[in-house]
Amino acid sequence: MIKSALLATAICFAFVVPASAQQTVKCDEASLTKMRADIDALTDADKKAKSLESWTAADAAFKANNLDECNARIGDTGKNMDSGAGAPATTTQ
C-alpha cells in the first residue's frame, strides 16, 4: 500500500517539476526585442554568437509570419543563452 502511494507521488512529481521549471517566451516583436537586448548584454562571446545566430533565424521566421519556426528558434536562442545553466526555454504562440 505504501509502495503504491510512493510510486504515485513520484510519477506526479515527474510531470509537475519539469512543467513548473519551464520558461515561456512568446514569438512577437516585444519578445524578440527583449531577447536581442539580453543577447547584447551577454559577456561570453561564444554564447553571444550562438544566441545571435538563432535569434536572427527567429526574427527572419517572425517577419515571414512563420510562427512555428519562430517559436522553435526562440527556444534554441534561450537554450544558447542559458547553455544548460538554467531551465530550458519553451515557446508558445
C-alpha positions as a Markdown table, in Angstrom:
| # | Residue | x | y | z |
|---|---|---|---|---|
| 1 | Met | 0.0 | 0.0 | 0.0 |
| 2 | Ile | 2.8 | 2.4 | 0.9 |
| 3 | Lys | 4.8 | 1.4 | -2.1 |
| 4 | Ser | 1.9 | 2.3 | -4.5 |
| 5 | Ala | 1.4 | 5.7 | -2.7 |
| 6 | Leu | 5.1 | 6.5 | -3.1 |
| 7 | Leu | 5.0 | 5.4 | -6.7 |
| 8 | Ala | 2.0 | 7.6 | -7.5 |
| 9 | Thr | 3.7 | 10.6 | -5.8 |
| 10 | Ala | 6.9 | 10.0 | -7.7 |
| 11 | Ile | 5.0 | 9.9 | -11.0 |
| 12 | Cys | 3.2 | 13.1 | -10.1 |
| 13 | Phe | 6.5 | 14.9 | -9.4 |
| 14 | Ala | 8.0 | 13.6 | -12.6 |
| 15 | Phe | 5.4 | 15.6 | -14.6 |
| 16 | Val | 4.9 | 18.6 | -12.2 |
| 17 | Val | 8.5 | 19.6 | -11.6 |
| 18 | Pro | 9.6 | 20.0 | -15.2 |
| 19 | Ala | 6.4 | 21.9 | -16.1 |
| 20 | Ser | 6.9 | 24.4 | -13.3 |
| 21 | Ala | 10.6 | 25.0 | -14.2 |
| 22 | Gln | 9.9 | 25.9 | -17.8 |
| 23 | Gln | 10.2 | 29.4 | -19.2 |
| 24 | Thr | 7.7 | 30.6 | -21.8 |
| 25 | Val | 8.7 | 33.0 | -24.5 |
| 26 | Lys | 6.1 | 34.3 | -27.0 |
| 27 | Cys | 7.0 | 34.9 | -30.6 |
| 28 | Asp | 6.2 | 38.6 | -31.0 |
| 29 | Glu | 8.0 | 41.8 | -31.7 |
| 30 | Ala | 8.3 | 42.7 | -28.0 |
| 31 | Ser | 9.8 | 39.3 | -27.0 |
| 32 | Leu | 12.2 | 39.4 | -29.9 |
| 33 | Thr | 13.3 | 42.9 | -29.0 |
| 34 | Lys | 13.8 | 42.0 | -25.3 |
| 35 | Met | 15.7 | 38.8 | -26.2 |
| 36 | Arg | 18.0 | 40.8 | -28.5 |
| 37 | Ala | 18.8 | 43.3 | -25.7 |
| 38 | Asp | 19.5 | 40.3 | -23.4 |
| 39 | Ile | 21.8 | 38.8 | -26.1 |
| 40 | Asp | 23.6 | 42.2 | -26.5 |
| 41 | Ala | 24.2 | 42.2 | -22.7 |
| 42 | Leu | 26.0 | 38.8 | -22.7 |
| 43 | Thr | 29.6 | 38.8 | -21.9 |
| 44 | Asp | 30.5 | 35.3 | -23.1 |
| 45 | Ala | 31.4 | 35.7 | -26.8 |
| 46 | Asp | 30.6 | 32.0 | -27.6 |
| 47 | Lys | 27.1 | 32.2 | -26.0 |
| 48 | Lys | 26.6 | 35.6 | -27.7 |
| 49 | Ala | 27.5 | 34.3 | -31.1 |
| 50 | Lys | 25.3 | 31.2 | -30.9 |
| 51 | Ser | 22.4 | 33.1 | -29.4 |
| 52 | Leu | 22.6 | 35.8 | -32.1 |
| 53 | Glu | 22.6 | 33.2 | -34.8 |
| 54 | Ser | 19.5 | 31.5 | -33.6 |
| 55 | Trp | 17.8 | 34.9 | -32.7 |
| 56 | Thr | 18.4 | 36.0 | -36.3 |
| 57 | Ala | 16.7 | 32.9 | -37.6 |
| 58 | Ala | 13.8 | 33.5 | -35.2 |
| 59 | Asp | 13.5 | 37.1 | -36.4 |
| 60 | Ala | 13.5 | 36.1 | -40.0 |
| 61 | Ala | 10.8 | 33.5 | -39.4 |
| 62 | Phe | 8.7 | 36.1 | -37.5 |
| 63 | Lys | 9.0 | 38.6 | -40.4 |
| 64 | Ala | 8.0 | 35.8 | -42.8 |
| 65 | Asn | 4.9 | 35.1 | -40.5 |
| 66 | Asn | 6.2 | 31.5 | -39.8 |
| 67 | Leu | 5.3 | 31.3 | -36.1 |
| 68 | Asp | 6.1 | 27.6 | -35.7 |
| 69 | Glu | 9.7 | 28.2 | -37.0 |
| 70 | Cys | 10.0 | 31.4 | -34.9 |
| 71 | Asn | 8.9 | 29.5 | -31.8 |
| 72 | Ala | 11.5 | 26.8 | -32.4 |
| 73 | Arg | 14.3 | 29.3 | -33.0 |
| 74 | Ile | 13.3 | 31.3 | -29.9 |
| 75 | Gly | 13.6 | 28.1 | -27.9 |
| 76 | Asp | 17.1 | 27.5 | -29.4 |
| 77 | Thr | 18.1 | 31.1 | -28.5 |
| 78 | Gly | 17.0 | 30.6 | -24.9 |
| 79 | Lys | 19.0 | 27.4 | -24.7 |
| 80 | Asn | 22.0 | 29.0 | -26.2 |
| 81 | Met | 21.8 | 31.9 | -23.8 |
| 82 | Asp | 21.4 | 29.6 | -20.8 |
| 83 | Ser | 23.9 | 27.0 | -22.1 |
| 84 | Gly | 22.3 | 24.4 | -19.8 |
| 85 | Ala | 22.8 | 26.6 | -16.7 |
| 86 | Gly | 19.1 | 27.1 | -16.2 |
| 87 | Ala | 15.7 | 25.7 | -17.2 |
| 88 | Pro | 15.3 | 25.2 | -20.9 |
| 89 | Ala | 13.1 | 27.7 | -22.7 |
| 90 | Thr | 9.9 | 26.6 | -24.2 |
| 91 | Thr | 7.7 | 28.5 | -26.5 |
| 92 | Thr | 4.1 | 29.3 | -27.1 |
| 93 | Gln | 2.3 | 31.3 | -29.8 |
